[in-house]
Amino acid sequence: MKRSEESGRTERSANGRTERSPSDPNASRASGRGDPGGFDSARPATYYHLARAVLYREYLIFVRYPADAIGGVVIALFFFGLLFFGGRMVAGEALTDSIEGIIVGYFLWTLSVGAYSSISNDLGSELQWGTLERHIMTPFGFAPVALLKGVAKVIRTFLTSAVILAFMLLISGTALRLDPLTILVVAGLAITSVLGLGFAAGGITVLYKRIGNWLNLLQFGFILLISAPVFDAPWTRVLPLAHGSALLQRTMVDGVRLWEFTPAELGLLAGVAVGYLLAGYAVFHFATRRARRLGVLGDY
């Protein structure tokens, strides 16, 4: 009797370790506590884990497919070369006098296109591949995953646009005043409004599927927004990119630092960024809800 009770509590193996028998009521809890694969060791993922996974995914894409990233830089420099050398042949000295503004505007345009396409084109690709449902099934929700993927693409776009900017300065022989902190804050807030447009375009893509021509057309509309006459028409400051472009011109051409802008200017820049981001998210949310009601969310 006594011997059976002792065997019910513990069993000593040949190597000297003590193992609990299945009759022990604490065996299941101990296995979950000590085993890395136990139920108690499984912790729910947080937004930190999501952000790290998305950033690592973008890093892997950049490392494993470097030809695509290099091709984007080459194409951007090719069009700048056409603009610079062709414009110098046609306009001559007039282009030389405004080359700083052209370089800053082109730099902001490459950032804007990257931020916009990071959500709109990416969702279109997920629809074609049939992997859009994976984002819907995540515990984080559809929109946070799409937003973090857009932020990861924006970080990558900042790196490639910095390379493009360096080559543009080298090709044109122009010198700009580069303050990294001011450029990051001003340009980052400026393209945040474009992320909102990308959200809206992504939601419409989920609902209507093939609208790639319209999405590409909007990218050229960024040129009008960047070159908007904010001083002659102050109402254009509330448009995406317009006010941010004006502040970025003052930063990179005139050397104005971040703390030298007035609170009203920075407040307007932040307000436009947040406003368009929330508006784009609202359109995205409405479009995806309607796609679910129609049963076309995962169709293509």
Secondary structure, 3 states (H helix, E strand, C coil): CHHHHHHHHEEECCCCCEEECCCCCCHHHHHHHHCCCCCCCCCCCCHHHHHHHHHHHHHHHHHHCHHHHHHHHHHHHHHHHHHHHHHHHHHCHHHHHCHHHHHHHHHHHHHHHHHHHHHHHHHHHHHHHCCHHHHHCCCCCHHHHHHHHHHHHHHHHHHHHHHHHHHHHHHHCCCCCCCHHHHHHHHHHHHHHHHHHHHHHHHHHHHHCCCHHHHHHHHHHHHHHHCCCCCCCHHHHHCCCHHHHHHHHHHHCCCCCHHHCCHHHHHHHHHHHHHHHHHHHHHHHHHHHHHHHHCCCCCC
